[in-house]
């Protein structure tokens, strides 16, 4: 398969670079890890979820399937990805093992149409932050519905620092982030992420944080490997429009470096 055909298969490929959501622009440049805390925080999340061969796992918005492959390395009883973007769903299907217990379905995280109590683990990364508070609540409620008693829910999201930031300052960060990534960004402070899950009926089990260094060279190498990072750098050099957008995103991330973090939370549905 040629590089051109591979790019055509990526989500957002029909959009102009100036209008493309930031995460799909990065994917076109070769970035495969698109999580705010990087691969290391995803690994911490998966370790905290303690997935075994007895688990039935549902992942919201698997995207390019990086986390899905890590999950499948733990040999769960079954894996279902729920992806609303048709191209992302097709990409994940093509890049995941073609096994009977592995599937990716086209659907919404707030209304999956999967059976109640059908999962022992539900997780989603870098997607609640891009939804309104109402949609956050609907997605978390859907995770609760899908989980059997004692099931675990894991999230990996953007986090606002400090917890007591004034609403006006949070709104400024939301607006500025949204303007450069071209997706509505609505991250929450740690206390509000906790409250969101607890309000749905979950018990918090574990919380972890990491710096939001998505576009820093060291994180790029950690997440993509040296060759992957060099490939991204080369693609940036060859594409001026993409380079300008990525630099604009990086400037905003650095502008709010002291106020943006990455967070993972694992919560449990009561066994009663």
Phi and psi restraints in degrees (value plus and minus 20) as a CYANA .aco file:
   2 UNK   PHI     -95.3   -55.3
   2 UNK   PSI     141.4   181.4
   3 UNK   PHI     -81.5   -41.5
   3 UNK   PSI     -57.9   -17.9
   4 UNK   PHI     -81.9   -41.9
   4 UNK   PSI     -63.6   -23.6
   5 UNK   PHI     -88.9   -48.9
   5 UNK   PSI     -54.7   -14.7
   6 UNK   PHI     -82.9   -42.9
   6 UNK   PSI     -63.9   -23.9
   7 UNK   PHI     -82.7   -42.7
   7 UNK   PSI     -57.9   -17.9
   8 UNK   PHI     -84.2   -44.2
   8 UNK   PSI     -45.2    -5.2
   9 UNK   PHI    -101.2   -61.2
   9 UNK   PSI     -34.3     5.7
  10 UNK   PHI     -95.9   -55.9
  10 UNK   PSI     127.4   167.4
  11 UNK   PHI     -78.9   -38.9
  11 UNK   PSI     124.8   164.8
  12 UNK   PHI      60.4   100.4
  12 UNK   PSI     -17.7    22.3
  13 UNK   PHI     -85.1   -45.1
  13 UNK   PSI     -40.3    -0.3
  14 UNK   PHI    -102.5   -62.5
  14 UNK   PSI     -26.5    13.5
  15 UNK   PHI    -114.5   -74.5
  15 UNK   PSI     133.2   173.2
  16 UNK   PHI     -87.8   -47.8
  16 UNK   PSI     125.2   165.2
  17 UNK   PHI     -75.0   -35.0
  17 UNK   PSI     -54.9   -14.9
  18 UNK   PHI     -87.3   -47.3
  18 UNK   PSI     -41.4    -1.4
  19 UNK   PHI    -131.8   -91.8
  19 UNK   PSI     -28.6    11.4
  20 UNK   PHI     -87.8   -47.8
  20 UNK   PSI     117.1   157.1
  21 UNK   PHI     -73.7   -33.7
  21 UNK   PSI     120.8   160.8
  22 UNK   PHI     -76.6   -36.6
  22 UNK   PSI     -58.9   -18.9
  23 UNK   PHI     -88.9   -48.9
  23 UNK   PSI     -52.7   -12.7
  24 UNK   PHI     -97.5   -57.5
  24 UNK   PSI     -49.5    -9.5
  25 UNK   PHI     -82.0   -42.0
  25 UNK   PSI     -65.4   -25.4
  26 UNK   PHI     -82.6   -42.6
  26 UNK   PSI     -57.5   -17.5
  27 UNK   PHI     -82.5   -42.5
  27 UNK   PSI     -60.7   -20.7
  28 UNK   PHI     -84.1   -44.1
  28 UNK   PSI     -48.7    -8.7
  29 UNK   PHI    -101.8   -61.8
  29 UNK   PSI     -26.7    13.3
  30 UNK   PHI      93.3   133.3
  30 UNK   PSI     -20.3    19.7
  31 UNK   PHI     -99.1   -59.1
  31 UNK   PSI     110.7   150.7
  32 UNK   PHI    -131.1   -91.1
  32 UNK   PSI     -45.8    -5.8
  33 UNK   PHI    -116.0   -76.0
  33 UNK   PSI      90.1   130.1
  34 UNK   PHI    -138.9   -98.9
  34 UNK   PSI      18.3    58.3
  35 UNK   PHI    -129.6   -89.6
  35 UNK   PSI     121.9   161.9
  36 UNK   PHI     -81.8   -41.8
  36 UNK   PSI     -51.9   -11.9
  37 UNK   PHI    -117.9   -77.9
  37 UNK   PSI     -13.6    26.4
  38 UNK   PHI      53.2    93.2
  38 UNK   PSI    -196.9  -156.9
  39 UNK   PHI     -83.1   -43.1
  39 UNK   PSI     -53.5   -13.5
  40 UNK   PHI     -84.2   -44.2
  40 UNK   PSI     -61.9   -21.9
  41 UNK   PHI     -92.6   -52.6
  41 UNK   PSI     -53.6   -13.6
  42 UNK   PHI     -80.6   -40.6
  42 UNK   PSI     -62.5   -22.5
  43 UNK   PHI     -83.0   -43.0
  43 UNK   PSI     -59.5   -19.5
  44 UNK   PHI     -83.5   -43.5
  44 UNK   PSI     -61.1   -21.1
  45 UNK   PHI     -80.3   -40.3
  45 UNK   PSI     -68.3   -28.3
  46 UNK   PHI     -84.8   -44.8
  46 UNK   PSI     -57.8   -17.8
  47 UNK   PHI     -82.8   -42.8
  47 UNK   PSI     -60.8   -20.8
  48 UNK   PHI     -89.1   -49.1
  48 UNK   PSI     -49.2    -9.2
  49 UNK   PHI     -95.8   -55.8
  49 UNK   PSI     -39.9     0.1
  50 UNK   PHI      30.7    70.7
  50 UNK   PSI      33.9    73.9
  51 UNK   PHI     -90.0   -50.0
  51 UNK   PSI     113.6   153.6
  52 UNK   PHI    -146.9  -106.9
  52 UNK   PSI    -198.7  -158.7
  53 UNK   PHI     -93.1   -53.1
  53 UNK   PSI     -20.9    19.1
  54 UNK   PHI    -117.1   -77.1
  54 UNK   PSI     -23.7    16.3
  55 UNK   PHI    -111.4   -71.4
  55 UNK   PSI     122.9   162.9
  56 UNK   PHI    -126.1   -86.1
  56 UNK   PSI      94.9   134.9
  57 UNK   PHI    -128.4   -88.4
  57 UNK   PSI     115.0   155.0
  58 UNK   PHI    -139.4   -99.4
  58 UNK   PSI     107.3   147.3
  59 UNK   PHI    -134.0   -94.0
  59 UNK   PSI     105.7   145.7
  60 UNK   PHI    -102.1   -62.1
  60 UNK   PSI     114.6   154.6
  61 UNK   PHI      33.5    73.5
  61 UNK   PSI      43.7    83.7
  62 UNK   PHI     -86.4   -46.4
  62 UNK   PSI     -35.7     4.3
  63 UNK   PHI      39.2    79.2
  63 UNK   PSI    -141.4  -101.4
  64 UNK   PHI    -105.9   -65.9
  64 UNK   PSI     -18.2    21.8
  65 UNK   PHI      64.4   104.4
  65 UNK   PSI      -6.8    33.2
  66 UNK   PHI     -83.5   -43.5
  66 UNK   PSI     -70.4   -30.4
  67 UNK   PHI     -88.0   -48.0
  67 UNK   PSI     -55.9   -15.9
  68 UNK   PHI     -76.8   -36.8
  68 UNK   PSI     -62.2   -22.2
  69 UNK   PHI     -86.7   -46.7
  69 UNK   PSI     -55.4   -15.4
  70 UNK   PHI     -86.3   -46.3
  70 UNK   PSI     -60.0   -20.0
  71 UNK   PHI     -82.6   -42.6
  71 UNK   PSI     -66.2   -26.2
  72 UNK   PHI     -85.3   -45.3
  72 UNK   PSI     -44.8    -4.8
  73 UNK   PHI     -84.9   -44.9
  73 UNK   PSI     -37.5     2.5
  74 UNK   PHI    -111.5   -71.5
  74 UNK   PSI     -18.8    21.2
  75 UNK   PHI      36.9    76.9
  75 UNK   PSI      33.2    73.2
  76 UNK   PHI     -87.0   -47.0
  76 UNK   PSI     143.2   183.2
  77 UNK   PHI     -82.3   -42.3
  77 UNK   PSI     -58.3   -18.3
  78 UNK   PHI    -175.1  -135.1
  78 UNK   PSI     137.8   177.8
  79 UNK   PHI    -157.5  -117.5
  79 UNK   PSI     110.9   150.9
  80 UNK   PHI    -148.6  -108.6
  80 UNK   PSI     103.5   143.5
  81 UNK   PHI    -119.0   -79.0
  81 UNK   PSI     117.2   157.2
  82 UNK   PHI    -135.0   -95.0
  82 UNK   PSI      90.7   130.7
  83 UNK   PHI    -146.9  -106.9
  83 UNK   PSI     107.2   147.2
  84 UNK   PHI    -104.4   -64.4
  84 UNK   PSI     -41.2    -1.2
  85 UNK   PHI    -108.6   -68.6
  85 UNK   PSI      99.9   139.9
  86 UNK   PHI     -80.9   -40.9
  86 UNK   PSI     -61.6   -21.6
  87 UNK   PHI     -88.0   -48.0
  87 UNK   PSI     -58.9   -18.9
  88 UNK   PHI     -85.0   -45.0
  88 UNK   PSI     -59.8   -19.8
  89 UNK   PHI     -81.2   -41.2
  89 UNK   PSI     -65.0   -25.0
  90 UNK   PHI     -84.9   -44.9
  90 UNK   PSI     -59.4   -19.4
  91 UNK   PHI     -80.6   -40.6
  91 UNK   PSI     -67.8   -27.8
  92 UNK   PHI     -81.8   -41.8
  92 UNK   PSI     -62.8   -22.8
  93 UNK   PHI     -78.6   -38.6
  93 UNK   PSI     -64.0   -24.0
  94 UNK   PHI     -88.5   -48.5
  94 UNK   PSI     -47.5    -7.5
  95 UNK   PHI    -124.6   -84.6
  95 UNK   PSI     -14.3    25.7
  96 UNK   PHI    -129.0   -89.0
  96 UNK   PSI     137.6   177.6
  97 UNK   PHI     -78.3   -38.3
  97 UNK   PSI     117.7   157.7
  98 UNK   PHI    -106.6   -66.6
  98 UNK   PSI      59.0    99.0
  99 UNK   PHI    -143.5  -103.5
  99 UNK   PSI     136.8   176.8
 100 UNK   PHI     -82.6   -42.6
 100 UNK   PSI     -51.7   -11.7
 101 UNK   PHI    -113.1   -73.1
 101 UNK   PSI      -9.9    30.1
 102 UNK   PHI    -141.2  -101.2
 102 UNK   PSI     105.6   145.6
 103 UNK   PHI    -169.2  -129.2
 103 UNK   PSI     134.0   174.0
 104 UNK   PHI    -146.7  -106.7
 104 UNK   PSI     105.4   145.4
 105 UNK   PHI    -135.3   -95.3
 105 UNK   PSI     125.7   165.7
 106 UNK   PHI    -101.7   -61.7
 106 UNK   PSI     101.3   141.3
 107 UNK   PHI    -199.8  -159.8
 107 UNK   PSI    -198.8  -158.8
 108 UNK   PHI    -127.2   -87.2
 108 UNK   PSI     123.4   163.4
 109 UNK   PHI     -88.1   -48.1
 109 UNK   PSI     -42.0    -2.0
 110 UNK   PHI    -110.9   -70.9
 110 UNK   PSI     -24.3    15.7
 111 UNK   PHI    -178.3  -138.3
 111 UNK   PSI      57.8    97.8
 112 UNK   PHI     -99.6   -59.6
 112 UNK   PSI     -42.5    -2.5
 113 UNK   PHI      47.5    87.5
 113 UNK   PSI      -7.9    32.1
 114 UNK   PHI    -102.0   -62.0
 114 UNK   PSI     135.7   175.7
 115 UNK   PHI     -85.1   -45.1
 115 UNK   PSI     127.3   167.3
 116 UNK   PHI     -82.6   -42.6
 116 UNK   PSI     122.3   162.3
 117 UNK   PHI      39.7    79.7
 117 UNK   PSI       9.7    49.7
 118 UNK   PHI    -115.9   -75.9
 118 UNK   PSI     -26.7    13.3
 119 UNK   PHI    -143.3  -103.3
 119 UNK   PSI     131.0   171.0
 120 UNK   PHI    -124.4   -84.4
 120 UNK   PSI     -38.6     1.4
 121 UNK   PHI    -158.6  -118.6
 121 UNK   PSI     110.4   150.4
 122 UNK   PHI    -145.3  -105.3
 122 UNK   PSI     117.2   157.2
 123 UNK   PHI    -166.2  -126.2
 123 UNK   PSI     137.5   177.5
 124 UNK   PHI    -173.8  -133.8
 124 UNK   PSI     123.5   163.5
 125 UNK   PHI    -149.7  -109.7
 125 UNK   PSI     120.1   160.1
 126 UNK   PHI      33.0    73.0
 126 UNK   PSI      18.4    58.4
 127 UNK   PHI    -152.0  -112.0
 127 UNK   PSI     -56.5   -16.5
 128 UNK   PHI     -81.9   -41.9
 128 UNK   PSI     -55.8   -15.8
 129 UNK   PHI     -81.4   -41.4
 129 UNK   PSI     -42.5    -2.5
 130 UNK   PHI    -117.1   -77.1
 130 UNK   PSI      -6.9    33.1
 131 UNK   PHI    -139.2   -99.2
 131 UNK   PSI     135.7   175.7
 132 UNK   PHI     -85.0   -45.0
 132 UNK   PSI     146.5   186.5
 133 UNK   PHI     -80.5   -40.5
 133 UNK   PSI     -59.4   -19.4
 134 UNK   PHI     -82.2   -42.2
 134 UNK   PSI     -64.5   -24.5
 135 UNK   PHI     -90.5   -50.5
 135 UNK   PSI     -53.9   -13.9
 136 UNK   PHI     -75.3   -35.3
 136 UNK   PSI     -68.4   -28.4
 137 UNK   PHI     -82.0   -42.0
 137 UNK   PSI     -60.4   -20.4
 138 UNK   PHI     -86.0   -46.0
 138 UNK   PSI     -60.1   -20.1
 139 UNK   PHI     -87.7   -47.7
 139 UNK   PSI     -63.5   -23.5
 140 UNK   PHI     -84.8   -44.8
 140 UNK   PSI     -59.3   -19.3
 141 UNK   PHI     -83.7   -43.7
 141 UNK   PSI     -56.6   -16.6
 142 UNK   PHI     -87.3   -47.3
 142 UNK   PSI     -59.3   -19.3
 143 UNK   PHI     -80.6   -40.6
 143 UNK   PSI     -62.8   -22.8
 144 UNK   PHI     -81.9   -41.9
 144 UNK   PSI     -62.9   -22.9
 145 UNK   PHI     -83.3   -43.3
 145 UNK   PSI     -61.2   -21.2
 146 UNK   PHI     -88.9   -48.9
 146 UNK   PSI     -49.6    -9.6
 147 UNK   PHI     -99.6   -59.6
 147 UNK   PSI     118.0   158.0
 148 UNK   PHI     -95.4   -55.4
 148 UNK   PSI     141.1   181.1
 149 UNK   PHI     -73.8   -33.8
 149 UNK   PSI     113.4   153.4
 150 UNK   PHI      67.3   107.3
 150 UNK   PSI     -23.0    17.0
 151 UNK   PHI     -90.5   -50.5
 151 UNK   PSI     139.0   179.0
 152 UNK   PHI    -134.3   -94.3
 152 UNK   PSI     120.2   160.2
 153 UNK   PHI    -138.6   -98.6
 153 UNK   PSI     107.8   147.8
 154 UNK   PHI    -142.5  -102.5
 154 UNK   PSI     117.6   157.6
 155 UNK   PHI    -149.5  -109.5
 155 UNK   PSI     133.2   173.2
 156 UNK   PHI    -159.4  -119.4
 156 UNK   PSI      90.6   130.6
 157 UNK   PHI    -162.2  -122.2
 157 UNK   PSI     152.6   192.6
 158 UNK   PHI     -93.2   -53.2
 158 UNK   PSI     127.2   167.2
 159 UNK   PHI    -155.0  -115.0
 159 UNK   PSI     116.8   156.8
 160 UNK   PHI    -108.5   -68.5
 160 UNK   PSI     117.8   157.8
 161 UNK   PHI    -146.2  -106.2
 161 UNK   PSI     114.0   154.0
 162 UNK   PHI    -106.4   -66.4
 162 UNK   PSI     156.6   196.6
 163 UNK   PHI     -80.3   -40.3
 163 UNK   PSI     -53.8   -13.8
 164 UNK   PHI    -117.5   -77.5
 164 UNK   PSI       4.5    44.5
 165 UNK   PHI     -78.4   -38.4
 165 UNK   PSI     119.7   159.7
 166 UNK   PHI     -86.8   -46.8
 166 UNK   PSI     124.5   164.5
 167 UNK   PHI     -73.4   -33.4
 167 UNK   PSI     -59.2   -19.2
 168 UNK   PHI     -82.7   -42.7
 168 UNK   PSI     -59.0   -19.0
 169 UNK   PHI     -89.2   -49.2
 169 UNK   PSI     -59.1   -19.1
 170 UNK   PHI     -83.2   -43.2
 170 UNK   PSI     -61.4   -21.4
 171 UNK   PHI     -83.4   -43.4
 171 UNK   PSI     -56.3   -16.3
 172 UNK   PHI     -84.0   -44.0
 172 UNK   PSI     -62.5   -22.5
 173 UNK   PHI     -83.1   -43.1
 173 UNK   PSI     -65.1   -25.1
 174 UNK   PHI     -76.3   -36.3
 174 UNK   PSI     -67.6   -27.6
 175 UNK   PHI     -84.2   -44.2
 175 UNK   PSI     -65.0   -25.0
 176 UNK   PHI     -87.9   -47.9
 176 UNK   PSI     -63.8   -23.8
 177 UNK   PHI     -80.1   -40.1
 177 UNK   PSI     -67.8   -27.8
 178 UNK   PHI     -80.4   -40.4
 178 UNK   PSI     -54.2   -14.2
 179 UNK   PHI     -88.9   -48.9
 179 UNK   PSI     -46.8    -6.8
 180 UNK   PHI    -120.2   -80.2
 180 UNK   PSI     -47.6    -7.6
 181 UNK   PHI    -115.4   -75.4
 181 UNK   PSI     -29.1    10.9
 182 UNK   PHI      39.7    79.7
 182 UNK   PSI      11.7    51.7
 183 UNK   PHI    -161.2  -121.2
 183 UNK   PSI     121.0   161.0
 184 UNK   PHI     -80.9   -40.9
 184 UNK   PSI     100.6   140.6
 185 UNK   PHI    -129.8   -89.8
 185 UNK   PSI     103.6   143.6
 186 UNK   PHI    -159.2  -119.2
 186 UNK   PSI      43.7    83.7
 187 UNK   PHI     -88.4   -48.4
 187 UNK   PSI     140.2   180.2
 188 UNK   PHI    -142.3  -102.3
 188 UNK   PSI     135.1   175.1
 189 UNK   PHI     -91.0   -51.0
 189 UNK   PSI     143.4   183.4
 190 UNK   PHI     -72.9   -32.9
 190 UNK   PSI     -64.7   -24.7
 191 UNK   PHI     -81.2   -41.2
 191 UNK   PSI     -55.7   -15.7
 192 UNK   PHI     -98.3   -58.3
 192 UNK   PSI     -51.7   -11.7
 193 UNK   PHI     -82.5   -42.5
 193 UNK   PSI     -63.9   -23.9
 194 UNK   PHI     -78.7   -38.7
 194 UNK   PSI     -69.1   -29.1
 195 UNK   PHI     -82.2   -42.2
 195 UNK   PSI     -56.6   -16.6
 196 UNK   PHI     -79.9   -39.9
 196 UNK   PSI     -64.7   -24.7
 197 UNK   PHI     -93.3   -53.3
 197 UNK   PSI     -60.4   -20.4
 198 UNK   PHI     -86.5   -46.5
 198 UNK   PSI     -56.2   -16.2
 199 UNK   PHI     -83.8   -43.8
 199 UNK   PSI     -46.5    -6.5
 200 UNK   PHI    -103.3   -63.3
 200 UNK   PSI     -28.3    11.7
 201 UNK   PHI      90.4   130.4
 201 UNK   PSI     -16.2    23.8
 202 UNK   PHI    -103.4   -63.4
 202 UNK   PSI     133.4   173.4
 203 UNK   PHI    -126.2   -86.2
 203 UNK   PSI     106.2   146.2
 204 UNK   PHI     -90.9   -50.9
 204 UNK   PSI     110.7   150.7
 205 UNK   PHI    -126.8   -86.8
 205 UNK   PSI     -65.1   -25.1
 206 UNK   PHI    -174.9  -134.9
 206 UNK   PSI     124.1   164.1
 207 UNK   PHI    -152.6  -112.6
 207 UNK   PSI     119.4   159.4
 208 UNK   PHI    -160.7  -120.7
 208 UNK   PSI     136.3   176.3
 209 UNK   PHI    -149.9  -109.9
 209 UNK   PSI     140.5   180.5
 210 UNK   PHI    -172.3  -132.3
 210 UNK   PSI     135.0   175.0
 211 UNK   PHI     -83.9   -43.9
 211 UNK   PSI     129.2   169.2
 212 UNK   PHI    -110.0   -70.0
 212 UNK   PSI      61.6   101.6
 213 UNK   PHI    -131.2   -91.2
 213 UNK   PSI      16.1    56.1
 214 UNK   PHI     -69.2   -29.2
 214 UNK   PSI     -61.2   -21.2
 215 UNK   PHI    -128.8   -88.8
 215 UNK   PSI      -6.4    33.6
 216 UNK   PHI    -101.6   -61.6
 216 UNK   PSI     123.2   163.2
 217 UNK   PHI     -73.4   -33.4
 217 UNK   PSI     -63.4   -23.4
 218 UNK   PHI     -82.3   -42.3
 218 UNK   PSI     -64.1   -24.1
 219 UNK   PHI     -85.8   -45.8
 219 UNK   PSI     -57.6   -17.6
 220 UNK   PHI     -79.8   -39.8
 220 UNK   PSI     -62.5   -22.5
 221 UNK   PHI     -88.4   -48.4
 221 UNK   PSI     -62.7   -22.7
 222 UNK   PHI     -79.5   -39.5
 222 UNK   PSI     -61.6   -21.6
 223 UNK   PHI    -103.2   -63.2
 223 UNK   PSI     -58.5   -18.5
 224 UNK   PHI    -127.5   -87.5
 224 UNK   PSI     -30.0    10.0
 225 UNK   PHI      60.7   100.7
 225 UNK   PSI     142.2   182.2
 226 UNK   PHI     -81.2   -41.2
 226 UNK   PSI     -65.8   -25.8
 227 UNK   PHI     -84.6   -44.6
 227 UNK   PSI     -60.4   -20.4
 228 UNK   PHI     -84.1   -44.1
 228 UNK   PSI     -62.0   -22.0
 229 UNK   PHI     -84.7   -44.7
 229 UNK   PSI     -59.5   -19.5
 230 UNK   PHI     -86.8   -46.8
 230 UNK   PSI     -56.2   -16.2
 231 UNK   PHI     -83.6   -43.6
 231 UNK   PSI     -62.9   -22.9
 232 UNK   PHI     -83.4   -43.4
 232 UNK   PSI     -64.2   -24.2
 233 UNK   PHI     -80.4   -40.4
 233 UNK   PSI     -61.8   -21.8
 234 UNK   PHI     -83.0   -43.0
 234 UNK   PSI     -65.1   -25.1
 235 UNK   PHI     -83.6   -43.6
 235 UNK   PSI     -54.5   -14.5
 236 UNK   PHI     -86.4   -46.4
 236 UNK   PSI     -60.7   -20.7
 237 UNK   PHI     -83.8   -43.8
 237 UNK   PSI     -52.9   -12.9
 238 UNK   PHI    -106.6   -66.6
 238 UNK   PSI     -30.1     9.9
 239 UNK   PHI    -149.8  -109.8
 239 UNK   PSI      78.7   118.7
 240 UNK   PHI     -83.8   -43.8
 240 UNK   PSI     -60.0   -20.0
 241 UNK   PHI     -84.0   -44.0
 241 UNK   PSI     -64.3   -24.3
 242 UNK   PHI     -85.6   -45.6
 242 UNK   PSI     -59.8   -19.8
 243 UNK   PHI     -81.3   -41.3
 243 UNK   PSI     -63.3   -23.3
 244 UNK   PHI     -82.7   -42.7
 244 UNK   PSI     -60.5   -20.5
 245 UNK   PHI     -88.1   -48.1
 245 UNK   PSI     -63.2   -23.2
 246 UNK   PHI     -85.0   -45.0
 246 UNK   PSI     -60.7   -20.7
 247 UNK   PHI     -83.8   -43.8
 247 UNK   PSI     -56.1   -16.1
 248 UNK   PHI     -85.3   -45.3
 248 UNK   PSI     -61.7   -21.7
 249 UNK   PHI     -82.7   -42.7
 249 UNK   PSI     -64.3   -24.3
 250 UNK   PHI     -83.2   -43.2
 250 UNK   PSI     -59.2   -19.2
 251 UNK   PHI     -80.5   -40.5
 251 UNK   PSI     -62.1   -22.1
 252 UNK   PHI     -88.5   -48.5
 252 UNK   PSI     -61.6   -21.6
 253 UNK   PHI     -79.6   -39.6
 253 UNK   PSI     -60.2   -20.2
 254 UNK   PHI     -93.9   -53.9
 254 UNK   PSI     -55.2   -15.2
 255 UNK   PHI     -78.0   -38.0
 255 UNK   PSI     -59.2   -19.2
 256 UNK   PHI    -127.4   -87.4
 256 UNK   PSI       7.0    47.0
 257 UNK   PHI     -74.3   -34.3
 257 UNK   PSI     -59.8   -19.8
 258 UNK   PHI     -96.8   -56.8
 258 UNK   PSI     -29.5    10.5
 259 UNK   PHI    -137.3   -97.3
 259 UNK   PSI     -20.6    19.4
 260 UNK   PHI    -139.8   -99.8
 260 UNK   PSI     113.6   153.6
 261 UNK   PHI    -159.1  -119.1
 261 UNK   PSI     154.7   194.7
 262 UNK   PHI    -136.3   -96.3
 262 UNK   PSI     126.9   166.9
 263 UNK   PHI    -157.4  -117.4
 263 UNK   PSI     123.5   163.5
 264 UNK   PHI    -142.3  -102.3
 264 UNK   PSI     125.9   165.9
 265 UNK   PHI    -154.8  -114.8
 265 UNK   PSI     116.2   156.2
 266 UNK   PHI    -135.2   -95.2
 266 UNK   PSI     108.7   148.7
 267 UNK   PHI    -149.3  -109.3
 267 UNK   PSI     140.2   180.2
 268 UNK   PHI    -144.9  -104.9
 268 UNK   PSI     123.0   163.0
 269 UNK   PHI    -105.8   -65.8
 269 UNK   PSI     110.3   150.3
 270 UNK   PHI     -73.1   -33.1
 270 UNK   PSI     124.6   164.6
 271 UNK   PHI     -97.9   -57.9
 271 UNK   PSI     -37.8     2.2
